[in-house]
Amino acid sequence: KEEKESRNLIMIDIFNVEPVKVSVNPADYSTFIYGVPKIGKTTLAYDLYKERGLFLATEDRHKTLAGANVIRITSWVDYLQVMGQLKQPKAKELYDVIIVDTVENLYNMLEKFVAAKYKESTVGERNDLWGKDWTDLKNMWKSGLNMIGEAGFVPCFIAHATEQMVQIPASGVLKSDLEGAQVELKTVKGEDGNTLEVYEFQKYMPDLKDKVFAPINRMVDNILFANTTLDVTTGEEQRVLYLRDTLQWMAGSTFKNIVPIVKLSADSYMKAVEAALGTVDKKDTKKSEERKVKQELDFNSIRAEVMKYGAAFNEAKKLEVLNKISADIFGIGNKITDADESQVELLAAALEEIKKKAKQLNIT
């Protein structure tokens, strides 16, 4: 009976932890792709994930992407509707990766949503809110992005690139960092009035405000920068994908030994990932446990178990034990049987305590 009942409650078991097995499937890793216009960012995402990817298109420019699964979203409400549908089991049968294309447009939709909530034309317009609108915007953006992973899917974000003029102290730059970089050594006056030597250069960055990009940067495994470069052997321009950060562009990879640059194609990128992982056996790879669909506690099943135990404790004339558990978890004067769905975690915790006491008192 106890084994059957335990299926209704999600259990944590530190004694049967299965070690993580590294995957060579790019669909198992969250990714941020950015680059210059018309470089092929969207095509790269489709080629990586094929029919297992779902595009959340904030722009109407996916008509030539034959075979792609595309949902057009024009508002934050549309986005929330998609997130709600992703919680349905059928969604997991269809997709692995949710591709937001593009990030900046999605953020603009949320900003418009929050402004309307506070009856503003733009967020921050009202002085009487004391920053409540900005706080709401920040929290909703972070939680909205996290909804993808919480539903059990891997996120892929696509954005445009921009160039920024950057200055960094020359003393903090290694000679190896300067190889191939177009930089200019300048002398500037610091805030303390003293002169300082700096390297000045143009750097490619995601065309996103820091507050928009920050939660994404912390979330993703890989940042891929798509651009063109000159093929020194042919003298022709070539589309490439940068996988490592340099002075001239932002990029990064969770794969320690991956090459810094590959041709802009899904095949080249996947081969680079496989080479970086080296001896990983493809037959023995799988998604990390943290990628599994977040399971939900079944309120009705847990409540039904509590009621059954309640009857058993009553028959054994041990209701005072249940009353103490109820007071410890729900507070004095509150009954376990009055718990609603918003208190499902408390109810689950109470059930675990009830099971322990039942075992100690030999109540079945």
Backbone hydrogen bonds in HBPLUS format (Angstrom, degrees):
<---DONOR---> <-ACCEPTOR-->    atom                        ^
c    i                          cat <-CA-CA->   ^        H-A-AA   ^      H-
h    n   atom  resd res      DA  || num        DHA   H-A  angle D-A-AA Bond
n    s   type  num  typ     dist DA aas  dist angle  dist       angle   num
A0005-GLU N   A0001-LYS O   2.94 MM   4  6.16 159.7  1.98 153.8 159.4     1
A0006-SER N   A0002-GLU O   3.05 MM   4  6.12 145.9  2.17 143.1 151.2     2
A0007-ARG N   A0004-LYS O   3.38 MM   3  5.80 154.5  2.45 106.2 113.0     3
A0008-ASN N   A0005-GLU O   3.05 MM   3  5.72 155.3  2.12 117.6 124.1     4
A0009-LEU N   A0006-SER O   3.23 MM   3  5.41 154.8  2.30 103.3 110.6     5
A0028-ASP N   A0025-ASN O   2.98 MM   3  5.72 166.1  2.00 125.0 128.4     6
A0029-TYR N   A0026-PRO O   3.22 MM   3  5.59 168.4  2.23 114.5 116.5     7
A0221-ASP N   A0030-SER O   2.96 MM 191  5.19 141.1  2.11 114.8 125.4     8
A0222-ASN N   A0030-SER O   3.16 MM 192  6.57 151.4  2.24 148.3 157.1     9
A0031-THR N   A0155-PRO O   3.18 MM 124  6.71 151.9  2.27 145.6 153.1    10
A0157-PHE N   A0031-THR O   2.87 MM 126  6.38 157.1  1.93 154.8 160.7    11
A0032-PHE N   A0222-ASN O   2.84 MM 190  6.21 152.0  1.92 155.4 165.0    12
A0224-LEU N   A0032-PHE O   2.80 MM 192  6.17 163.7  1.83 164.4 170.1    13
A0033-ILE N   A0157-PHE O   2.77 MM 124  6.15 166.4  1.79 170.5 172.4    14
A0159-ALA N   A0033-ILE O   2.95 MM 126  6.43 149.2  2.04 152.0 159.2    15
A0034-TYR N   A0224-LEU O   3.01 MM 190  6.42 164.7  2.03 169.7 174.5    16
A0226-ALA N   A0034-TYR O   2.86 MM 192  6.21 163.8  1.89 152.0 157.5    17
A0161-ALA N   A0035-GLY O   2.98 MM 126  4.74 122.3  2.32 127.0 122.2    18
A0044-LEU N   A0040-GLY O   3.01 MM   4  6.09 152.5  2.09 140.5 147.9    19
A0045-ALA N   A0041-LYS O   3.10 MM   4  6.43 159.0  2.14 148.3 153.1    20
A0046-TYR N   A0042-THR O   3.02 MM   4  6.34 160.0  2.06 150.5 155.9    21
A0047-ASP N   A0043-THR O   2.88 MM   4  6.08 162.4  1.92 152.3 157.3    22
A0048-LEU N   A0044-LEU O   2.96 MM   4  6.15 140.1  2.12 145.6 156.4    23
A0049-TYR N   A0045-ALA O   3.14 MM   4  6.33 156.9  2.19 150.4 155.0    24
A0050-LYS N   A0046-TYR O   2.61 MM   4  5.07 149.6  1.70 148.4 154.5    25
A0052-ARG N   A0049-TYR O   3.02 MM   3  5.53 142.4  2.16 146.0 144.0    26
A0053-GLY N   A0050-LYS O   3.24 MM   3  5.92 163.7  2.27 118.5 120.9    27
A0096-ASP N   A0052-ARG O   2.70 MM  44  5.31 170.1  1.71 151.0 148.2    28
A0097-VAL N   A0052-ARG O   3.14 MM  45  6.39 167.7  2.16 147.8 151.2    29
A0054-LEU N   A0097-VAL O   2.87 MM  43  6.29 154.2  1.94 157.9 166.0    30
A0099-ILE N   A0054-LEU O   2.82 MM  45  5.88 168.5  1.83 146.8 150.8    31
A0055-PHE N   A0069-ASN O   2.80 MM  14  6.06 170.0  1.81 168.4 164.9    32
A0071-ILE N   A0055-PHE O   2.84 MM  16  6.05 166.3  1.86 164.1 167.4    33
A0056-LEU N   A0099-ILE O   2.73 MM  43  5.89 170.5  1.74 164.1 162.1    34
A0101-ASP N   A0056-LEU O   3.15 MM  45  6.01 173.0  2.15 144.4 146.6    35
A0057-ALA N   A0071-ILE O   2.85 MM  14  5.93 146.3  1.96 147.0 156.4    36
A0073-ILE N   A0057-ALA O   2.98 MM  16  5.93 167.7  2.00 145.8 149.0    37
A0058-THR N   A0101-ASP O   2.88 MM  43  5.99 168.8  1.90 130.9 134.4    38
A0065-LEU N   A0062-HIS O   3.15 MM   3  5.39 164.0  2.17 111.3 115.8    39
A0068-ALA N   A0065-LEU O   3.12 MM   3  5.81 163.6  2.14 142.1 143.5    40
A0079-TYR N   A0075-SER O   3.27 MM   4  6.68 154.1  2.34 142.7 149.1    41
A0080-LEU N   A0076-TRP O   2.98 MM   4  6.30 157.8  2.03 149.7 154.9    42
A0081-GLN N   A0077-VAL O   2.96 MM   4  6.20 149.4  2.06 147.1 155.4    43
A0082-VAL N   A0078-ASP O   3.07 MM   4  6.42 154.0  2.14 149.4 155.8    44
A0083-MET N   A0079-TYR O   2.98 MM   4  6.31 160.3  2.02 150.9 156.5    45
A0084-GLY N   A0080-LEU O   2.93 MM   4  6.15 149.9  2.03 143.7 151.5    46
A0085-GLN N   A0081-GLN O   3.07 MM   4  6.34 153.0  2.14 145.4 152.1    47
A0086-LEU N   A0082-VAL O   2.95 MM   4  6.21 140.5  2.11 148.9 160.2    48
A0087-LYS N   A0084-GLY O   3.31 MM   3  5.68 154.5  2.37 104.8 111.9    49
A0088-GLN N   A0085-GLN O   3.08 MM   3  5.59 161.7  2.11 113.0 118.8    50
A0091-ALA N   A0088-GLN O   2.98 MM   3  5.69 143.7  2.11 121.4 129.9    51
A0092-LYS N   A0089-PRO O   3.16 MM   3  5.58 129.5  2.42 107.3 118.5    52
A0093-GLU N   A0090-LYS O   3.08 MM   3  5.20 134.7  2.29  98.7 111.3    53
A0094-LEU N   A0091-ALA O   3.07 MM   3  5.28 140.1  2.23 100.7 111.9    54
A0095-TYR N   A0091-ALA O   3.00 MM   4  6.18 162.6  2.03 162.1 165.9    55
A0154-VAL N   A0096-ASP O   3.00 MM  58  6.30 172.3  2.01 158.3 159.2    56
A0098-ILE N   A0154-VAL O   2.94 MM  56  6.22 154.6  2.00 148.6 156.5    57
A0156-CYS N   A0098-ILE O   2.90 MM  58  6.06 148.0  2.00 155.2 150.3    58
A0100-VAL N   A0156-CYS O   2.83 MM  56  6.28 152.3  1.91 165.2 171.8    59
A0158-ILE N   A0100-VAL O   2.96 MM  58  6.13 151.3  2.04 178.5 171.0    60
A0106-LEU N   A0102-THR O   3.40 MM   4  6.70 153.2  2.47 142.3 149.4    61
A0103-VAL N   A0158-ILE O   2.88 MM  55  6.01 153.8  1.95 161.2 169.0    62
A0106-LEU N   A0103-VAL O   3.04 MM   3  5.21 116.9  2.46 100.3 115.9    63
A0107-TYR N   A0103-VAL O   3.02 MM   4  6.34 159.9  2.06 160.4 165.8    64
A0108-ASN N   A0104-GLU O   3.10 MM   4  6.33 153.3  2.17 141.7 148.9    65
A0109-MET N   A0105-ASN O   3.07 MM   4  6.37 143.9  2.20 141.7 150.9    66
A0109-MET N   A0106-LEU O   3.13 MM   3  5.10 122.2  2.48  93.2 107.7    67
A0110-LEU N   A0106-LEU O   3.11 MM   4  6.50 153.5  2.18 147.9 154.4    68
A0111-GLU N   A0107-TYR O   2.88 MM   4  6.16 159.8  1.92 154.2 160.1    69
A0112-LYS N   A0108-ASN O   3.03 MM   4  6.21 152.7  2.11 141.4 148.0    70
A0113-PHE N   A0109-MET O   3.00 MM   4  6.23 149.1  2.10 141.5 150.4    71
A0114-VAL N   A0110-LEU O   2.88 MM   4  6.18 161.8  1.91 159.7 162.5    72
A0115-ALA N   A0111-GLU O   2.99 MM   4  6.12 159.2  2.04 144.5 150.7    73
A0116-ALA N   A0112-LYS O   3.06 MM   4  6.21 156.4  2.12 143.5 149.2    74
A0117-LYS N   A0113-PHE O   3.07 MM   4  6.34 145.8  2.19 140.4 150.1    75
A0118-TYR N   A0114-VAL O   3.23 MM   4  6.57 144.9  2.36 147.2 154.6    76
A0120-GLU N   A0115-ALA O   2.71 MM   5  4.76 168.5  1.72 144.2 145.9    77
A0119-LYS N   A0116-ALA O   3.13 MM   3  4.76 163.8  2.15 100.2 103.7    78
A0125-GLU N   A0122-THR O   3.21 MM   3  5.80 147.2  2.33 141.6 140.4    79
A0132-LYS N   A0129-LEU O   3.07 MM   3  5.40 159.5  2.12 112.2 118.7    80
A0135-THR N   A0131-GLY O   2.98 MM   4  6.22 162.0  2.01 155.7 160.8    81
A0136-ASP N   A0132-LYS O   2.94 MM   4  6.09 156.9  1.99 144.5 151.0    82
A0137-LEU N   A0133-ASP O   2.95 MM   4  6.15 157.1  2.00 144.4 150.7    83
A0138-LYS N   A0134-TRP O   2.95 MM   4  6.20 163.4  1.98 152.2 155.9    84
A0139-ASN N   A0135-THR O   2.97 MM   4  6.17 169.4  1.98 154.4 156.9    85
A0140-MET N   A0136-ASP O   2.86 MM   4  5.91 161.4  1.90 151.9 157.6    86
A0141-TRP N   A0137-LEU O   3.00 MM   4  6.05 151.3  2.09 144.6 152.0    87
A0142-LYS N   A0138-LYS O   3.20 MM   4  6.42 165.5  2.22 148.2 151.4    88
A0143-SER N   A0139-ASN O   2.95 MM   4  6.10 170.0  1.96 151.4 154.7    89
A0144-GLY N   A0140-MET O   2.81 MM   4  5.68 148.4  1.91 136.4 145.9    90
A0145-LEU N   A0141-TRP O   3.07 MM   4  6.23 157.3  2.12 146.8 151.4    91
A0146-ASN N   A0142-LYS O   3.08 MM   4  6.30 155.6  2.15 145.4 152.5    92
A0147-MET N   A0143-SER O   3.13 MM   4  6.30 125.0  2.45 137.9 150.4    93
A0147-MET N   A0144-GLY O   3.31 MM   3  5.29 143.0  2.46  94.7 104.8    94
A0148-ILE N   A0145-LEU O   3.40 MM   3  6.19 153.8  2.48 116.6 120.6    95
A0150-GLU N   A0146-ASN O   2.95 MM   4  6.14 162.0  1.98 158.0 164.0    96
A0151-ALA N   A0147-MET O   3.03 MM   4  6.07 135.7  2.23 138.0 146.9    97
A0153-PHE N   A0148-ILE O   3.15 MM   5  5.61 160.2  2.19 149.3 147.1    98
A0152-GLY N   A0149-GLY O   2.93 MM   3  5.08 154.5  2.00 104.3 112.5    99
A0207-ASP N   A0160-HIS O   2.84 MM  47  5.48 172.1  1.85 141.8 140.3   100
A0162-THR N   A0205-MET O   2.84 MM  43  5.47 155.5  1.90 162.2 169.2   101
A0205-MET N   A0162-THR O   2.81 MM  43  5.47 164.3  1.83 165.0 170.4   102
A0164-GLN N   A0203-LYS O   2.88 MM  39  5.31 158.6  1.93 141.8 148.0   103
A0203-LYS N   A0164-GLN O   2.80 MM  39  5.31 158.3  1.84 149.2 156.6   104
A0166-VAL N   A0201-PHE O   2.81 MM  35  5.49 172.9  1.82 165.7 168.0   105
A0201-PHE N   A0166-VAL O   2.98 MM  35  5.49 155.8  2.04 152.5 160.1   106
A0168-ILE N   A0199-TYR O   3.06 MM  31  5.51 154.7  2.13 146.3 153.5   107
A0199-TYR N   A0168-ILE O   2.84 MM  31  5.51 161.7  1.88 163.7 163.8   108
A0172-GLY N   A0169-PRO O   3.09 MM   3  5.65 155.6  2.16 113.0 119.9   109
A0170-ALA N   A0197-GLU O   2.97 MM  27  5.67 176.3  1.97 132.5 133.6   110
A0173-VAL N   A0170-ALA O   3.24 MM   3  5.45 168.1  2.25 115.0 115.5   111
A0177-ASP N   A0174-LEU O   2.98 MM   3  5.28 136.5  2.17 104.0 116.0   112
A0178-LEU N   A0175-LYS O   3.03 MM   3  5.30 142.6  2.17 104.0 114.7   113
A0181-ALA N   A0178-LEU O   3.05 MM   3  5.17 163.8  2.08 119.7 123.8   114
A0184-GLU N   A0200-GLU O   2.91 MM  16  5.15 147.4  2.02 142.1 152.5   115
A0200-GLU N   A0184-GLU O   2.80 MM  16  5.15 163.0  1.83 145.8 151.5   116
A0186-LYS N   A0198-VAL O   2.79 MM  12  5.34 171.1  1.79 164.0 167.2   117
A0198-VAL N   A0186-LYS O   2.77 MM  12  5.34 163.4  1.79 155.3 161.1   118
A0188-VAL N   A0196-LEU O   2.79 MM   8  5.27 169.1  1.80 156.8 156.2   119
A0196-LEU N   A0188-VAL O   2.64 MM   8  5.27 147.3  1.74 158.5 167.6   120
A0190-GLY N   A0194-ASN O   2.69 MM   4  5.44 172.0  1.70 169.0 166.6   121
A0193-GLY N   A0190-GLY O   2.99 MM   3  5.24 160.4  2.03 109.9 114.9   122
A0204-TYR N   A0248-GLN O   2.75 MM  44  6.11 163.7  1.78 142.6 140.7   123
A0250-MET N   A0204-TYR O   3.17 MM  46  6.42 136.6  2.37 149.1 159.6   124
A0208-LEU N   A0206-PRO O   2.73 MM   2  5.41 139.2  1.89 104.9  92.2   125
A0212-VAL N   A0209-LYS O   2.93 MM   3  5.23 139.5  2.09 107.1 119.3   126
A0213-PHE N   A0209-LYS O   2.98 MM   4  6.28 161.1  2.02 160.8 166.4   127
A0214-ALA N   A0210-ASP O   2.82 MM   4  5.64 159.0  1.86 154.6 159.1   128
A0216-ILE N   A0213-PHE O   2.97 MM   3  5.22 120.5  2.33 107.2 123.3   129
A0217-ASN N   A0213-PHE O   2.80 MM   4  5.97 162.2  1.83 165.4 171.6   130
A0218-ARG N   A0214-ALA O   3.15 MM   4  6.41 152.3  2.23 149.4 155.8   131
A0219-MET N   A0216-ILE O   2.93 MM   3  4.94 131.6  2.17  96.9 111.4   132
A0220-VAL N   A0216-ILE O   3.02 MM   4  6.15 158.2  2.06 169.0 168.8   133
A0223-ILE N   A0252-GLY O   2.78 MM  29  4.95 169.2  1.79 141.6 145.1   134
A0252-GLY N   A0223-ILE O   3.04 MM  29  4.95 153.0  2.11 142.6 136.0   135
A0225-PHE N   A0242-TYR O   3.15 MM  17  5.06 171.5  2.16 145.9 148.3   136
A0242-TYR N   A0225-PHE O   2.76 MM  17  5.06 171.6  1.77 156.0 155.0   137
A0227-ASN N   A0240-VAL O   3.12 MM  13  5.65 160.7  2.16 147.5 153.4   138
A0240-VAL N   A0227-ASN O   2.80 MM  13  5.65 174.7  1.81 167.1 168.6   139
A0229-THR N   A0238-GLN O   2.86 MM   9  5.36 149.2  1.96 145.4 155.3   140
A0238-GLN N   A0229-THR O   2.74 MM   9  5.36 152.9  1.82 158.5 166.5   141
A0231-ASP N   A0236-GLU O   2.80 MM   5  5.41 174.7  1.81 156.1 157.5   142
A0235-GLY N   A0231-ASP O   2.62 MM   4  5.19 147.5  1.72 156.7 165.0   143
A0264-LEU N   A0239-ARG O   3.06 MM  25  5.42 159.1  2.11 125.6 121.0   144
A0241-LEU N   A0262-VAL O   2.78 MM  21  5.36 161.1  1.82 160.1 161.5   145
A0262-VAL N   A0241-LEU O   3.05 MM  21  5.36 155.7  2.11 144.1 151.8   146
A0243-LEU N   A0260-PRO O   2.81 MM  17  4.94 171.5  1.82 135.6 138.6   147
A0246-THR N   A0249-TRP O   3.14 MM   3  5.53 178.4  2.14 162.3 162.7   148
A0258-ILE N   A0255-PHE O   3.35 MM   3  5.67 165.3  2.37 122.0 120.2   149
A0265-SER N   A0263-LYS O   2.81 MM   2  5.73 120.2  2.17 115.9  98.7   150
A0269-TYR N   A0265-SER O   3.11 MM   4  6.33 162.3  2.14 151.0 155.9   151
A0270-MET N   A0266-ALA O   2.92 MM   4  6.06 164.2  1.94 152.4 156.7   152
A0271-LYS N   A0267-ASP O   3.01 MM   4  6.18 154.0  2.08 146.2 153.2   153
A0272-ALA N   A0268-SER O   3.03 MM   4  6.22 149.2  2.13 141.4 149.8   154
A0273-VAL N   A0269-TYR O   2.99 MM   4  6.32 151.1  2.08 149.1 156.9   155
A0274-GLU N   A0270-MET O   3.01 MM   4  6.25 162.8  2.04 147.6 151.8   156
A0275-ALA N   A0271-LYS O   2.92 MM   4  6.09 157.9  1.97 146.1 152.4   157
A0276-ALA N   A0272-ALA O   2.96 MM   4  6.10 150.7  2.05 141.6 149.6   158
A0277-LEU N   A0273-VAL O   3.04 MM   4  6.30 146.9  2.16 147.1 155.5   159
A0278-GLY N   A0274-GLU O   3.06 MM   4  6.27 122.8  2.40 136.3 150.9   160
A0278-GLY N   A0275-ALA O   3.21 MM   3  5.01 139.3  2.38  91.7 103.3   161
A0284-ASP N   A0281-ASP O   2.95 MM   3  5.35 149.6  2.05 110.7 120.3   162
A0285-THR N   A0282-LYS O   3.31 MM   3  5.32 160.9  2.35 111.1 109.0   163
A0291-ARG N   A0288-SER O   2.89 MM   3  5.50 164.4  1.92 120.1 125.5   164
A0292-LYS N   A0289-GLU O   3.17 MM   3  5.61 167.5  2.19 114.1 117.9   165
A0302-ILE N   A0298-ASP O   3.03 MM   4  6.21 165.8  2.05 158.5 162.8   166
A0303-ARG N   A0299-PHE O   2.88 MM   4  6.02 165.7  1.90 155.9 160.3   167
A0304-ALA N   A0300-ASN O   2.95 MM   4  6.06 153.3  2.02 141.3 148.7   168
A0305-GLU N   A0301-SER O   3.06 MM   4  6.33 152.6  2.14 145.1 151.7   169
A0306-VAL N   A0302-ILE O   3.00 MM   4  6.30 157.3  2.05 150.8 157.1   170
A0307-MET N   A0303-ARG O   2.97 MM   4  6.25 157.0  2.03 150.1 155.8   171
A0308-LYS N   A0304-ALA O   3.08 MM   4  6.34 151.9  2.16 143.9 151.2   172
A0309-TYR N   A0305-GLU O   2.96 MM   4  6.25 162.9  1.99 153.5 157.8   173
A0310-GLY N   A0306-VAL O   2.84 MM   4  6.03 146.3  1.95 143.6 154.2   174
A0311-ALA N   A0307-MET O   3.05 MM   4  6.36 152.0  2.13 146.2 151.6   175
A0312-ALA N   A0308-LYS O   3.08 MM   4  6.41 154.6  2.14 144.7 151.9   176
A0313-PHE N   A0309-TYR O   2.80 MM   4  6.05 160.6  1.84 156.5 160.9   177
A0314-ASN N   A0310-GLY O   2.93 MM   4  6.06 149.6  2.02 142.2 150.9   178
A0315-GLU N   A0311-ALA O   2.97 MM   4  6.18 155.0  2.03 143.8 150.3   179
A0316-ALA N   A0312-ALA O   3.05 MM   4  6.29 141.5  2.20 138.4 148.9   180
A0318-LYS N   A0313-PHE O   2.82 MM   5  5.08 169.4  1.83 152.9 154.4   181
A0317-LYS N   A0314-ASN O   2.99 MM   3  4.87 157.0  2.04 101.4 107.7   182
A0321-VAL N   A0318-LYS O   3.08 MM   3  5.69 147.7  2.18 113.8 121.9   183
A0323-ASN N   A0319-LEU O   2.95 MM   4  6.28 157.8  2.00 152.6 159.5   184
A0324-LYS N   A0320-GLU O   3.08 MM   4  6.25 146.6  2.20 137.3 144.6   185
A0325-ILE N   A0321-VAL O   3.14 MM   4  6.46 158.2  2.19 146.9 152.5   186
A0326-SER N   A0322-LEU O   2.89 MM   4  6.11 160.0  1.93 152.5 158.3   187
A0327-ALA N   A0323-ASN O   2.97 MM   4  6.16 155.4  2.03 142.2 148.5   188
A0328-ASP N   A0324-LYS O   2.90 MM   4  6.10 155.6  1.96 148.9 155.5   189
A0329-ILE N   A0325-ILE O   3.08 MM   4  6.24 152.8  2.16 148.4 154.5   190
A0330-PHE N   A0326-SER O   2.76 MM   4  5.48 156.1  1.81 147.9 156.0   191
A0331-GLY N   A0327-ALA O   3.04 MM   4  4.40 131.5  2.28 108.0 117.6   192
A0334-ASN N   A0331-GLY O   3.20 MM   3  5.79 164.6  2.23 136.3 137.7   193
A0338-ASP N   A0335-LYS O   3.10 MM   3  5.37 155.9  2.16 105.6 113.1   194
A0339-ALA N   A0336-ILE O   3.08 MM   3  5.59 167.3  2.10 119.6 122.3   195
A0343-GLN N   A0340-ASP O   2.90 MM   3  5.55 158.9  1.95 120.0 127.1   196
A0344-VAL N   A0341-GLU O   3.27 MM   3  5.18 148.0  2.38 114.6 110.7   197
A0346-LEU N   A0343-GLN O   3.08 MM   3  5.30 117.4  2.49 101.8 116.8   198
A0347-LEU N   A0343-GLN O   2.93 MM   4  6.23 158.0  1.98 155.1 162.3   199
A0348-ALA N   A0344-VAL O   2.88 MM   4  6.07 151.5  1.96 144.0 151.6   200
A0349-ALA N   A0345-GLU O   2.97 MM   4  6.21 154.6  2.04 143.0 149.6   201
A0350-ALA N   A0346-LEU O   2.90 MM   4  6.18 153.4  1.97 147.1 154.7   202
A0351-LEU N   A0347-LEU O   2.94 MM   4  6.19 153.4  2.01 145.7 152.8   203
A0352-GLU N   A0348-ALA O   3.13 MM   4  6.45 151.2  2.21 145.4 152.1   204
A0353-GLU N   A0349-ALA O   3.19 MM   4  6.53 155.8  2.25 146.1 151.9   205
A0354-ILE N   A0350-ALA O   2.87 MM   4  6.15 155.9  1.93 151.7 159.3   206
A0355-LYS N   A0351-LEU O   2.91 MM   4  6.14 155.1  1.97 148.8 154.7   207
A0356-LYS N   A0352-GLU O   3.13 MM   4  6.40 153.9  2.20 143.4 149.9   208
A0357-LYS N   A0353-GLU O   3.04 MM   4  6.35 165.0  2.07 153.1 156.3   209
A0358-ALA N   A0354-ILE O   2.83 MM   4  5.99 154.6  1.89 148.5 156.6   210
A0359-LYS N   A0355-LYS O   3.01 MM   4  6.20 153.9  2.08 145.2 151.1   211
A0360-GLN N   A0356-LYS O   3.04 MM   4  6.33 157.6  2.09 147.5 153.7   212
A0361-LEU N   A0357-LYS O   2.86 MM   4  6.04 153.1  1.93 151.1 158.0   213
A0362-ASN N   A0358-ALA O   2.86 MM   4  5.71 104.2  2.45 132.8 149.2   214
A0363-ILE N   A0358-ALA O   2.75 MM   5  4.72 163.8  1.78 143.9 147.4   215
A0362-ASN N   A0359-LYS O   3.29 MM   3  4.96 154.3  2.36  93.5 100.8   216
